Amino acid sequence: MTTTTATATTTASSRPKAAQLLGTYGSLVAIALVALVLLVWAPNSLSPFRLGNLGKYCSWAMAAVGIGLAWGRGGMLVMGQGVFFGLGGYTMAMHMKLEAAGPGGIPDFMTLYGDGTMPGWWAPFRSAPFTLFAIIALPAAVSFLLGYAILKRRVKGAYFAILTQALAVAFATLLIATIKQTGGFNGLNTFSTVFGHNLYDPGVKKGLYLVSAALLIVFLVIVWQFNRSRYGELLIATRDAEERVRFLGYDPANVKLVAFVAAAIMASIGGAIFAPIAGIISPSNVDAAASVMMIAGVALGGRSALLGPALGAIAVGFGQSTLSERFPTGWTYFQGGLFIVVIMFLPAGLASLWPKVKSLLPGRMSPQAALVDGENGA
Amino acid sequence: MTASLIGQDYIEIRGLTVDFDGFKAIDGVDLTLMQGRLHFLIGPNGAGKTTLVDALTGLVQGSGEARFRNKNLLGMRAHRIVQLGIGRTFQTATVFEQLTVLQNLDIAAGVHRKGSRLLFARRAVPERVAQTLETIGLQALANRPAGILAHGQKQWLEVGMLLVQDAQVMFLDETVAGMSADEREETGDLLERIVPDRTIVVIEHDMEFMRRYADFVTVMHAGKVLAEGTVAEIQADPQVHEVYLGTAAEVGADE
């Protein structure tokens, strides 16, 4: 029995080892290339203005990486990631407003619109460690409670999408309605420092960009590990046949909840780095339209591929600001047209071109291996 | 499984009723499923065979009692029932088509794995998975996506998934339907090999397969148990002949 087991083990694992190694570590090489471009090439080649923009795209890309996990791998169309982006963004912005107001001071807009007193729940955000803690804990707690309530009730598909989208609408409406506490429609802006560093200092600006880009790379590595882990396999299984997973002894709601919470934390950290780079966070950065733009980048790039969501989000961000400067009228139409073409001909996004290209390359990979790799690889 | 427990595991069903808005799909069924025998569940379409299994595995709500190791299965959530050691397959084989055969089995083996270990990649083929690959004869296809498997192979993979999760009770819903004669024989032999320390319930329409492999047969009709016994007893039962359209052909002879 032991000998037969041993043979079974070798036959099961030896043949595709080379292909498997390539699939796994090939993805790491791809991440390293992205890191090289973002962390080495960009800071030395782009103007401070362009670099700041790229920092913003990276913050959107962080949210997009999370969406790739929740939607591409987990099958949950999260249409309200703006909520979590906003939780992180507003948390950071509140801290910066309090820094700008100085010790004991209160944010300027509260005197402007309110009676000059600060609501008690603002006070803890004076502390930098608490702010950093809240950037992670707040979205984690909110997404856990929401996700638990939604997923345990087996809400899925379009209903899940509509529910999360409605949350984004409600969140933006709440912000606009509470001008005395959150700055309302104007959002929070005119910051001076972040954790004691002057935001107008070019070195600090560059540093913020580097933090943004580095976090994006870290998230990509985290998702890479997620995808190759047993959890990643289970998540795909849950996406494709939720009921079957239940009859293997797992509660699919728990499996999806992990991805939902992870995606929320990623969006929140993205929002937290967005606020100091952009110098503002307002309801228009977190509302339904903003949430849809995050999804759009992911769909364009390829939702279930590793690099698809991040590169898609950066491309959409680039298109929105840089290309639209050059072609102010034509850009919106071009973007709409691009989406129609991609959804019609490449429903799995631009990343799905990669396995097709790879299968044309000579040798080493059978069509089946390429087929599976298309799910795993970039 | 220790020797003293062999033959002692069973599910005792008393007064099981499944009510779909007034229509009783299962109507007060009493049934004992014993360990170590291939128990066939037969009956015309709509007799309630699959609904019975659905109720026992947490897919539909049933009232009454179904005791397994001092727990009432009715009212338990599906994944908890699986964790107790009760597994099932579905009429249409449902495997994870995008994942490989190996990954399919590995996920099924995960019931007994600690949650924290989920965050790591699989480094080697777990022994139980390797053994099962051999038992179900799919070693050569271990790294192929399950979606490319033939119908019969998918059904074997499903049985394999039950084996790696070490299900003590297996409900197999029309596993040999659509299989070739050779595949049926292989499946039947496989079931005979694994049944001694398990409780296996097979829902089946193929009477020849039933006659060849059944240790015990329960005939259902209109949500009730019509007859129970060995193959010979069932074949001799006039009531059974009656529900099978009044012809002895189906139960007695070939289809």
Interface residues (C-beta under 8 A of the other chain):
Chain A: T4 T5 A8 T9 T11 A12 S13 R15 P16 T24 Q225 F226 R228 S229 R230 Y231 E233 L234 I236 A237 D240 A241 E243 R244 V245 R246 F247 L248 G249 Y250 D251 Q368 L371 V372 E375
Chain B: T57 R77 A78 H79 V82 Q83 G87 R88 F90 T94 V95 F96 E97 Q98 L99 T100 L102 Q103 N104 D106 I107 A108 G110 V111 R113 R117 L118 L119 F120 A121 R122 A124 V125 E127 A130 Q131 L133 E134 Q139 A140 A142 N143 R144 P145 I148 M161 Q165
